[in-house]
Amino acid sequence: MTGLREIQRQRVHEAISTAAISLFLERGFDEVPVTEIAAAAGVSKPTLFKYFPTKEDLVLHRIADHQGEAARVVRGREPGERPLEALRRHFLDGLARRDPVTGLNDHPEVVAYHRMVFSTPSLAARLFRHMAQDEEALAEALGEITDELTAGLVAGQVLAAQRVLARRNWAMLAEGRPLAEVEREAIRAAERAFSLLPVFTPREQPV
């Protein structure tokens, strides 16, 4: 059961996040001071920084729940399922769910959010740092079933492929192409991308 203190904390967190994203999308990330966000959310500046240590966190916390996701998919795959097949299935499932992280979501705020992240240098830099951490985590998970070099190479290629696919999907939607049309193209592109990834035999599988 969630306590009252935790409920209140979640409410404050959401109020700050909502105020920040709204102001950022309206005027631009670099044009909105943290003091204005705090005032809009009805909190003090020190309180804001207790919830979000940096200004970039006000934006990128929305993808924080995806941190380490690829590693979790590999470790949680079905018995007998190969790692790349599990990652492929997970990405295609994300497309079907219109998960914003796949780029396949045409809600105006989602499209604008991605545009802000990709076009703001400090946000793009933080995003790449998140991706580097994800790559390290995936390499560690793959390293449990193959050699270190293979794990590192495959992890880098998988996450690069997913990054290219997601940005491509977003770009097509940002150009105004219909969601149904982009979805068909996104599925074809994902299938092709995963077919191009290197095939390797995990130690736990028979050679």
Summary of the structure (lengths in Angstrom):
residues: 207
radius of gyration: 19.2
end to end distance: 48.4
largest distance: 61.7
contacts: 587
relative contact order: 0.11
helix: 75%
strand: 0%
